[in-house]
Amino acid sequence: MIPTTANEKEDHEQQDQTNIKFPDNRLLIDLCGEFDKNLAEIEQKLALQIVRRGNELNLFGDKISRSDGKLILEALYTRLENGKSLETGDLDRELREVVGGKNVENGTQTDEQIEMFKKSNFEIKTRKKTIEPRTNAQKAFAASLLKNELVFGIGPAGTGKTYLAVAVAVSKFINGEVDRIILSRPAVEAGEKLGYLPGDMKDKVDPYMQPLYDALNDFLPGKQLAKLIEEKRIEIAPLAFMRGRTLSHAFVVLDEAQNASSMQMKMFLTRLGEGSRMAITGDRSQIDLPKGITSGLVEAERLLSSEPKISFNYFSARDVVRHPLVASIIEAYDKDSKKKFNSVKLDK
């Protein structure tokens, strides 16, 4: 990364370069990361070379790459100046905003929206941690959850749909905007039969609800969460238990909505009561319903997408925040699905 020979130094001097000065050398050390790992990541993603001289970073490369690198480094340094730590996810978020924002697909935002998000310090505060959406699609989804009464989040696994929905639910509950949180998902097995499960009703359904418990444990202290569940101020229940209820002054989250049947989805949507909000998340590529049964998520999207008071938000493989390999896996499966779909059309 740092030129070592005289020839390399001359080559650097002949290239266009951008110099960035940082007043606090201690913060600059944190910015660079252990063994300059943060700089190495930026170099790899933007095809740049970054040379550190004292409290200055010199960026070598084409004009666009240098401009992108400058934006990322200054944004991360500002974060450190504000007293926040710098983690791998923060660098990943800035890289996604700069690099990913140029390739707008279904579900990503306009340049105006992206600029708005960059200028704003978009955070969701809970009891245990403050959540910062990493991608523009995540930010748009979180903004919709805060603004609209009925919100759909549709996209592949690992894009943070459920996590953000639960985070906003907890935030609104803490602020007194809703009296209850109700989290639900269909009790549908993912392609395998588990047989009869032992225990009472709670023991039988809890394995299906575990991802929702995991999210709640991230946002609320254990004792407080247990008390709220005991008082029924937080409920976690299968979708089938929603029939006949009117959910007023509550934040309701339906996860894995692609596995709700058409009738179940209609039943769920019509539970919306006064002062309540609903978030429905799902992945159309992971439908586990028996053959011949239409996904309620797919049907709701078809019937309600033109309704102005209902917000539909879309995610792509670019928004995956799990291991980088997950995004590659999703893209590979998506390409294969498109090939199969096109071959079927040609056969017809």
C-alpha positions as a Markdown table, in Angstrom:
| # | Residue | x | y | z |
|---|---|---|---|---|
| 1 | Met | 0.0 | 0.0 | 0.0 |
| 2 | Ile | 2.8 | 2.4 | 0.9 |
| 3 | Pro | 5.4 | 2.9 | -2.0 |
| 4 | Thr | 8.8 | 1.5 | -1.0 |
| 5 | Thr | 11.0 | 2.1 | -4.0 |
| 6 | Ala | 12.1 | 5.3 | -5.8 |
| 7 | Asn | 10.3 | 4.2 | -9.0 |
| 8 | Glu | 7.1 | 3.6 | -7.2 |
| 9 | Lys | 7.2 | 7.0 | -5.5 |
| 10 | Glu | 7.8 | 8.7 | -8.9 |
| 11 | Asp | 4.8 | 6.8 | -10.4 |
| 12 | His | 2.6 | 8.0 | -7.5 |
| 13 | Glu | 3.7 | 11.6 | -8.1 |
| 14 | Gln | 2.8 | 11.4 | -11.8 |
| 15 | Gln | -0.7 | 10.3 | -11.0 |
| 16 | Asp | -3.6 | 12.6 | -10.1 |
| 17 | Gln | -4.0 | 12.7 | -6.3 |
| 18 | Thr | -6.2 | 14.0 | -3.6 |
| 19 | Asn | -4.8 | 15.0 | -0.2 |
| 20 | Ile | -7.0 | 14.9 | 2.9 |
| 21 | Lys | -5.7 | 16.4 | 6.2 |
| 22 | Phe | -7.1 | 15.1 | 9.6 |
| 23 | Pro | -6.5 | 17.4 | 12.6 |
| 24 | Asp | -6.6 | 14.6 | 15.3 |
| 25 | Asn | -3.9 | 12.0 | 14.8 |
| 26 | Arg | -5.5 | 9.7 | 17.4 |
| 27 | Leu | -8.7 | 9.6 | 15.4 |
| 28 | Leu | -6.8 | 9.1 | 12.2 |
| 29 | Ile | -5.3 | 5.9 | 13.8 |
| 30 | Asp | -8.8 | 4.6 | 14.5 |
| 31 | Leu | -9.9 | 5.6 | 11.0 |
| 32 | Cys | -7.1 | 3.6 | 9.4 |
| 33 | Gly | -7.8 | 0.6 | 11.5 |
| 34 | Glu | -5.5 | -2.1 | 12.8 |
| 35 | Phe | -2.7 | -2.6 | 10.3 |
| 36 | Asp | -4.5 | -0.1 | 8.1 |
| 37 | Lys | -7.2 | -2.7 | 7.4 |
| 38 | Asn | -9.9 | 0.0 | 6.7 |
| 39 | Leu | -7.7 | 1.7 | 4.2 |
| 40 | Ala | -6.9 | -1.6 | 2.5 |
| 41 | Glu | -10.7 | -2.3 | 2.2 |
| 42 | Ile | -11.3 | 1.0 | 0.6 |
| 43 | Glu | -8.4 | 0.5 | -1.8 |
| 44 | Gln | -9.8 | -2.8 | -2.9 |
| 45 | Lys | -13.4 | -1.7 | -3.3 |
| 46 | Leu | -12.6 | 1.6 | -5.1 |
| 47 | Ala | -9.4 | 0.6 | -7.0 |
| 48 | Leu | -7.4 | 3.3 | -5.2 |
| 49 | Gln | -4.0 | 3.6 | -3.6 |
| 50 | Ile | -3.9 | 5.4 | -0.2 |
| 51 | Val | -0.6 | 6.6 | 1.3 |
| 52 | Arg | -0.4 | 7.9 | 4.8 |
| 53 | Arg | 2.0 | 10.7 | 5.6 |
| 54 | Gly | 1.7 | 12.1 | 9.1 |
| 55 | Asn | -1.8 | 13.3 | 9.7 |
| 56 | Glu | -2.5 | 13.3 | 5.9 |
| 57 | Leu | -3.9 | 10.7 | 3.6 |
| 58 | Asn | -3.0 | 10.9 | -0.1 |
| 59 | Leu | -5.4 | 9.2 | -2.5 |
| 60 | Phe | -4.1 | 8.0 | -5.9 |
| 61 | Gly | -6.3 | 6.8 | -8.8 |
| 62 | Asp | -8.9 | 8.1 | -11.2 |
| 63 | Lys | -11.0 | 11.2 | -10.4 |
| 64 | Ile | -14.2 | 9.3 | -9.5 |
| 65 | Ser | -12.5 | 6.8 | -7.3 |
| 66 | Arg | -10.6 | 9.6 | -5.4 |
| 67 | Ser | -13.9 | 11.5 | -5.0 |
| 68 | Asp | -15.7 | 8.4 | -3.6 |
| 69 | Gly | -12.7 | 7.6 | -1.3 |
| 70 | Lys | -12.7 | 11.2 | 0.0 |
| 71 | Leu | -16.4 | 11.0 | 0.8 |
| 72 | Ile | -16.1 | 7.7 | 2.7 |
| 73 | Leu | -13.0 | 8.7 | 4.7 |
| 74 | Glu | -14.5 | 12.1 | 5.7 |
| 75 | Ala | -17.8 | 10.5 | 6.7 |
| 76 | Leu | -16.0 | 7.9 | 8.9 |
| 77 | Tyr | -13.8 | 10.5 | 10.5 |
| 78 | Thr | -16.9 | 12.7 | 11.3 |
| 79 | Arg | -18.4 | 9.7 | 13.0 |
| 80 | Leu | -15.2 | 9.3 | 15.1 |
| 81 | Glu | -15.3 | 13.1 | 15.9 |
| 82 | Asn | -18.8 | 12.6 | 17.3 |
| 83 | Gly | -17.5 | 10.1 | 19.8 |
| 84 | Lys | -18.8 | 7.0 | 18.1 |
| 85 | Ser | -16.8 | 3.8 | 17.5 |
| 86 | Leu | -15.9 | 2.6 | 14.1 |
| 87 | Glu | -16.8 | -1.0 | 13.3 |
| 88 | Thr | -16.7 | -3.1 | 10.1 |
| 89 | Gly | -20.4 | -2.5 | 9.5 |
| 90 | Asp | -19.9 | 1.3 | 9.5 |
| 91 | Leu | -17.3 | 1.0 | 6.7 |
| 92 | Asp | -19.5 | -1.4 | 4.9 |
| 93 | Arg | -22.4 | 1.0 | 5.1 |
| 94 | Glu | -20.4 | 3.9 | 3.7 |
| 95 | Leu | -19.1 | 1.8 | 0.8 |
| 96 | Arg | -22.6 | 0.6 | 0.0 |
| 97 | Glu | -23.9 | 4.2 | 0.0 |
| 98 | Val | -21.2 | 5.5 | -2.4 |
| 99 | Val | -20.7 | 2.4 | -4.6 |
| 100 | Gly | -24.2 | 0.9 | -4.4 |
| 101 | Gly | -26.0 | 4.2 | -4.8 |
| 102 | Lys | -24.8 | 4.4 | -8.4 |
| 103 | Asn | -26.6 | 1.2 | -9.5 |
| 104 | Val | -30.3 | 2.0 | -8.8 |
| 105 | Glu | -32.5 | -1.0 | -9.1 |
| 106 | Asn | -36.0 | -1.9 | -8.0 |
| 107 | Gly | -36.3 | -0.8 | -4.4 |
| 108 | Thr | -33.4 | 1.6 | -4.2 |
| 109 | Gln | -33.8 | 5.4 | -4.1 |
| 110 | Thr | -33.5 | 8.5 | -6.2 |
| 111 | Asp | -30.4 | 10.7 | -6.0 |
| 112 | Glu | -32.4 | 13.2 | -4.1 |
| 113 | Gln | -33.4 | 10.6 | -1.4 |
| 114 | Ile | -29.8 | 9.3 | -1.2 |
| 115 | Glu | -28.5 | 12.8 | -0.6 |
| 116 | Met | -31.1 | 13.4 | 2.0 |
| 117 | Phe | -30.1 | 10.2 | 3.9 |
| 118 | Lys | -26.4 | 11.1 | 3.7 |
| 119 | Lys | -27.0 | 14.5 | 5.2 |
| 120 | Ser | -29.2 | 13.1 | 8.0 |
| 121 | Asn | -27.9 | 11.1 | 11.0 |
| 122 | Phe | -30.5 | 8.4 | 10.6 |
| 123 | Glu | -30.7 | 6.4 | 13.8 |
| 124 | Ile | -33.3 | 4.2 | 15.6 |
| 125 | Lys | -32.8 | 4.2 | 19.4 |
| 126 | Thr | -33.7 | 1.3 | 21.6 |
| 127 | Arg | -32.9 | 0.4 | 25.3 |
| 128 | Lys | -29.7 | -1.5 | 24.6 |
| 129 | Lys | -28.4 | -0.1 | 21.3 |
| 130 | Thr | -28.8 | 2.5 | 18.6 |
| 131 | Ile | -29.4 | 1.1 | 15.1 |
| 132 | Glu | -28.1 | 2.7 | 12.0 |
| 133 | Pro | -29.4 | 1.3 | 8.7 |
| 134 | Arg | -26.5 | 0.4 | 6.5 |
| 135 | Thr | -27.9 | 0.7 | 3.0 |
| 136 | Asn | -30.2 | 3.2 | 1.2 |
| 137 | Ala | -32.9 | 0.5 | 0.9 |
| 138 | Gln | -32.7 | -0.1 | 4.6 |
| 139 | Lys | -32.9 | 3.6 | 5.3 |
| 140 | Ala | -35.9 | 4.0 | 3.1 |
| 141 | Phe | -37.6 | 1.1 | 4.8 |
| 142 | Ala | -36.9 | 2.5 | 8.3 |
| 143 | Ala | -38.2 | 5.9 | 7.2 |
| 144 | Ser | -41.4 | 4.3 | 5.9 |
| 145 | Leu | -41.9 | 2.4 | 9.1 |
| 146 | Leu | -41.6 | 5.7 | 11.1 |
| 147 | Lys | -44.0 | 7.5 | 8.7 |
| 148 | Asn | -46.6 | 5.1 | 7.4 |
| 149 | Glu | -49.2 | 2.9 | 9.2 |
| 150 | Leu | -48.9 | -0.1 | 6.8 |
| 151 | Val | -45.5 | -1.0 | 5.4 |
| 152 | Phe | -44.3 | -3.9 | 3.3 |
| 153 | Gly | -40.6 | -4.9 | 3.2 |
| 154 | Ile | -39.9 | -7.4 | 0.4 |
| 155 | Gly | -36.5 | -8.9 | -0.5 |
| 156 | Pro | -34.0 | -11.7 | 0.1 |
| 157 | Ala | -32.8 | -13.1 | 3.4 |
| 158 | Gly | -30.2 | -11.2 | 5.3 |
| 159 | Thr | -31.2 | -7.7 | 4.3 |
| 160 | Gly | -32.3 | -6.7 | 7.8 |
| 161 | Lys | -36.1 | -6.4 | 7.1 |
| 162 | Thr | -37.3 | -8.1 | 10.3 |
| 163 | Tyr | -34.5 | -6.6 | 12.4 |
| 164 | Leu | -35.4 | -3.1 | 11.4 |
| 165 | Ala | -39.1 | -3.6 | 11.7 |
| 166 | Val | -38.6 | -4.9 | 15.3 |
| 167 | Ala | -36.2 | -2.1 | 16.1 |
| 168 | Val | -38.7 | 0.6 | 15.0 |
| 169 | Ala | -41.5 | -1.3 | 17.0 |
| 170 | Val | -39.3 | -1.2 | 20.1 |
| 171 | Ser | -38.4 | 2.5 | 19.6 |
| 172 | Lys | -42.1 | 3.5 | 19.2 |
| 173 | Phe | -43.0 | 1.5 | 22.2 |
| 174 | Ile | -40.3 | 3.1 | 24.4 |
| 175 | Asn | -41.4 | 6.6 | 23.2 |
| 176 | Gly | -45.0 | 5.8 | 24.2 |
| 177 | Glu | -46.4 | 6.0 | 20.6 |
| 178 | Val | -47.9 | 2.5 | 20.9 |
| 179 | Asp | -49.0 | 0.5 | 24.0 |
| 180 | Arg | -48.1 | -3.0 | 22.7 |
| 181 | Ile | -45.8 | -4.9 | 20.3 |
| 182 | Ile | -47.2 | -7.9 | 18.6 |
| 183 | Leu | -44.8 | -10.1 | 16.5 |
| 184 | Ser | -46.1 | -12.9 | 14.4 |
| 185 | Arg | -45.1 | -15.3 | 11.7 |
| 186 | Pro | -46.7 | -18.3 | 10.0 |
| 187 | Ala | -45.8 | -21.6 | 11.7 |
| 188 | Val | -44.7 | -23.2 | 8.4 |
| 189 | Glu | -41.7 | -25.6 | 8.2 |
| 190 | Ala | -39.0 | -24.7 | 5.8 |
| 191 | Gly | -39.2 | -27.7 | 3.4 |
| 192 | Glu | -39.0 | -30.5 | 6.0 |
| 193 | Lys | -41.4 | -32.1 | 8.4 |
| 194 | Leu | -40.4 | -31.8 | 12.0 |
| 195 | Gly | -43.2 | -34.1 | 13.3 |
| 196 | Tyr | -45.0 | -33.5 | 16.6 |
| 197 | Leu | -43.2 | -31.3 | 19.1 |
| 198 | Pro | -43.3 | -31.9 | 22.9 |
| 199 | Gly | -44.6 | -29.5 | 25.5 |
| 200 | Asp | -47.4 | -27.1 | 25.8 |
| 201 | Met | -48.6 | -24.6 | 23.1 |
| 202 | Lys | -45.8 | -22.1 | 23.9 |
| 203 | Asp | -43.1 | -24.9 | 23.6 |
| 204 | Lys | -44.5 | -26.0 | 20.3 |
| 205 | Val | -44.6 | -22.6 | 18.6 |
| 206 | Asp | -41.5 | -21.0 | 20.1 |
| 207 | Pro | -39.0 | -22.7 | 17.7 |
| 208 | Tyr | -40.8 | -21.0 | 14.8 |
| 209 | Met | -40.7 | -17.6 | 16.7 |
| 210 | Gln | -37.0 | -17.8 | 17.7 |
| 211 | Pro | -35.8 | -15.1 | 15.2 |
| 212 | Leu | -38.3 | -12.7 | 16.7 |
| 213 | Tyr | -37.0 | -13.4 | 20.2 |
| 214 | Asp | -33.4 | -12.9 | 19.0 |
| 215 | Ala | -34.2 | -9.5 | 17.6 |
| 216 | Leu | -36.0 | -8.4 | 20.8 |
| 217 | Asn | -33.1 | -9.6 | 22.9 |
| 218 | Asp | -30.8 | -7.3 | 20.9 |
| 219 | Phe | -33.0 | -4.2 | 21.8 |
| 220 | Leu | -34.3 | -4.8 | 25.3 |
| 221 | Pro | -32.6 | -5.9 | 28.6 |
| 222 | Gly | -33.5 | -9.5 | 29.5 |
| 223 | Lys | -35.4 | -8.8 | 32.7 |
| 224 | Gln | -37.4 | -6.0 | 31.1 |
| 225 | Leu | -38.3 | -8.1 | 28.1 |
| 226 | Ala | -39.4 | -11.1 | 30.3 |
| 227 | Lys | -41.6 | -8.7 | 32.3 |
| 228 | Leu | -43.2 | -7.1 | 29.2 |
| 229 | Ile | -43.9 | -10.6 | 27.8 |
| 230 | Glu | -45.4 | -11.7 | 31.1 |
| 231 | Glu | -47.6 | -8.6 | 31.1 |
| 232 | Lys | -48.7 | -9.2 | 27.5 |
| 233 | Arg | -47.3 | -5.8 | 26.4 |
| 234 | Ile | -45.1 | -7.7 | 24.0 |
| 235 | Glu | -46.7 | -10.7 | 22.3 |
| 236 | Ile | -45.1 | -13.3 | 20.1 |
| 237 | Ala | -47.6 | -15.6 | 18.5 |
| 238 | Pro | -48.2 | -17.6 | 15.3 |
| 239 | Leu | -50.3 | -16.0 | 12.6 |
| 240 | Ala | -53.2 | -18.4 | 13.2 |
| 241 | Phe | -53.7 | -16.8 | 16.7 |
| 242 | Met | -54.6 | -13.4 | 15.1 |
| 243 | Arg | -58.1 | -14.4 | 13.9 |
| 244 | Gly | -60.9 | -12.5 | 15.6 |
| 245 | Arg | -58.7 | -9.9 | 17.2 |
| 246 | Thr | -58.7 | -6.1 | 16.7 |
| 247 | Leu | -55.1 | -4.8 | 17.3 |
| 248 | Ser | -55.5 | -1.2 | 18.6 |
| 249 | His | -52.6 | 1.0 | 19.7 |
| 250 | Ala | -50.1 | -1.6 | 18.8 |
| 251 | Phe | -47.1 | -2.1 | 16.5 |
| 252 | Val | -47.7 | -5.3 | 14.7 |
| 253 | Val | -44.9 | -7.2 | 12.7 |
| 254 | Leu | -45.7 | -10.1 | 10.4 |
| 255 | Asp | -42.5 | -11.9 | 9.5 |
| 256 | Glu | -42.0 | -14.6 | 6.7 |
| 257 | Ala | -45.2 | -13.2 | 5.2 |
| 258 | Gln | -44.5 | -15.2 | 2.0 |
| 259 | Asn | -45.7 | -18.3 | 3.9 |
| 260 | Ala | -49.1 | -16.8 | 4.7 |
| 261 | Ser | -51.9 | -18.0 | 2.5 |
| 262 | Ser | -54.2 | -15.5 | 0.8 |
| 263 | Met | -56.9 | -15.9 | 3.4 |
| 264 | Gln | -54.4 | -15.6 | 6.2 |
| 265 | Met | -53.0 | -12.4 | 4.8 |
| 266 | Lys | -56.4 | -10.9 | 4.3 |
| 267 | Met | -57.3 | -11.9 | 7.9 |
| 268 | Phe | -54.1 | -10.3 | 9.2 |
| 269 | Leu | -54.4 | -7.0 | 7.3 |
| 270 | Thr | -58.0 | -6.5 | 8.5 |
| 271 | Arg | -56.8 | -6.7 | 12.2 |
| 272 | Leu | -55.4 | -3.2 | 11.9 |
| 273 | Gly | -57.1 | -1.1 | 14.6 |
| 274 | Glu | -57.1 | 2.5 | 15.8 |
| 275 | Gly | -53.6 | 3.9 | 16.5 |
| 276 | Ser | -51.8 | 0.8 | 15.2 |
| 277 | Arg | -49.1 | 0.3 | 12.7 |
| 278 | Met | -48.2 | -2.8 | 10.7 |
| 279 | Ala | -45.0 | -4.0 | 9.1 |
| 280 | Ile | -45.1 | -7.0 | 6.8 |
| 281 | Thr | -41.8 | -8.6 | 5.7 |
| 282 | Gly | -41.1 | -11.5 | 3.4 |
| 283 | Asp | -39.1 | -13.0 | 0.6 |
| 284 | Arg | -40.9 | -14.2 | -2.5 |
| 285 | Ser | -38.1 | -16.6 | -3.3 |
| 286 | Gln | -38.5 | -18.6 | -0.1 |
| 287 | Ile | -42.2 | -19.7 | -0.3 |
| 288 | Asp | -42.7 | -23.0 | 1.7 |
| 289 | Leu | -46.4 | -23.3 | 1.1 |
| 290 | Pro | -47.8 | -26.6 | -0.4 |
| 291 | Lys | -48.2 | -26.6 | -4.2 |
| 292 | Gly | -51.3 | -24.9 | -5.4 |
| 293 | Ile | -51.6 | -22.5 | -2.5 |
| 294 | Thr | -51.0 | -18.8 | -3.4 |
| 295 | Ser | -48.7 | -16.8 | -1.3 |
| 296 | Gly | -50.6 | -14.1 | 0.6 |
| 297 | Leu | -47.6 | -11.8 | 0.2 |
| 298 | Val | -47.6 | -12.1 | -3.6 |
| 299 | Glu | -51.3 | -11.5 | -3.8 |
| 300 | Ala | -51.2 | -8.5 | -1.4 |
| 301 | Glu | -48.5 | -6.9 | -3.5 |
| 302 | Arg | -50.6 | -7.4 | -6.6 |
| 303 | Leu | -53.7 | -6.0 | -5.1 |
| 304 | Leu | -52.4 | -3.2 | -2.9 |
| 305 | Ser | -49.3 | -1.8 | -4.5 |
| 306 | Ser | -51.2 | 1.0 | -6.1 |
| 307 | Glu | -52.7 | 2.1 | -2.8 |
| 308 | Pro | -51.0 | 5.4 | -1.9 |
| 309 | Lys | -51.3 | 5.0 | 1.9 |
| 310 | Ile | -49.5 | 1.6 | 1.8 |
| 311 | Ser | -45.8 | 1.7 | 1.4 |
| 312 | Phe | -43.9 | -1.1 | -0.5 |
| 313 | Asn | -40.2 | -1.2 | 0.0 |
| 314 | Tyr | -37.8 | -3.6 | -1.9 |
| 315 | Phe | -34.4 | -5.0 | -1.2 |
| 316 | Ser | -31.9 | -6.8 | -3.4 |
| 317 | Ala | -28.8 | -8.9 | -2.9 |
| 318 | Arg | -26.8 | -5.6 | -2.7 |
| 319 | Asp | -28.6 | -4.9 | 0.7 |
| 320 | Val | -27.5 | -8.2 | 2.3 |
| 321 | Val | -25.7 | -7.4 | 5.6 |
| 322 | Arg | -24.6 | -11.0 | 6.5 |
| 323 | His | -21.4 | -12.6 | 5.3 |
| 324 | Pro | -20.4 | -11.2 | 1.8 |
| 325 | Leu | -20.8 | -14.7 | 0.4 |
| 326 | Val | -24.6 | -14.6 | 1.2 |
| 327 | Ala | -25.0 | -11.8 | -1.4 |
| 328 | Ser | -23.1 | -13.9 | -4.0 |
| 329 | Ile | -25.2 | -16.9 | -3.2 |
| 330 | Ile | -28.5 | -15.0 | -3.6 |
| 331 | Glu | -27.3 | -13.5 | -6.9 |
| 332 | Ala | -26.4 | -16.9 | -8.2 |
| 333 | Tyr | -29.8 | -18.4 | -7.4 |
| 334 | Asp | -31.5 | -15.3 | -8.8 |
| 335 | Lys | -29.7 | -15.7 | -12.1 |
| 336 | Asp | -30.5 | -19.4 | -12.3 |
| 337 | Ser | -34.2 | -18.6 | -11.6 |
| 338 | Lys | -34.2 | -16.1 | -14.4 |
| 339 | Lys | -32.6 | -18.6 | -16.8 |
| 340 | Lys | -35.2 | -21.2 | -16.0 |
| 341 | Phe | -38.0 | -18.7 | -16.4 |
| 342 | Asn | -36.7 | -17.6 | -19.8 |
| 343 | Ser | -36.3 | -21.2 | -21.0 |
| 344 | Val | -39.9 | -22.0 | -20.0 |
| 345 | Lys | -41.1 | -19.0 | -22.0 |
| 346 | Leu | -39.1 | -20.1 | -25.1 |
| 347 | Asp | -40.5 | -23.6 | -24.8 |
| 348 | Lys | -44.0 | -22.2 | -24.9 |
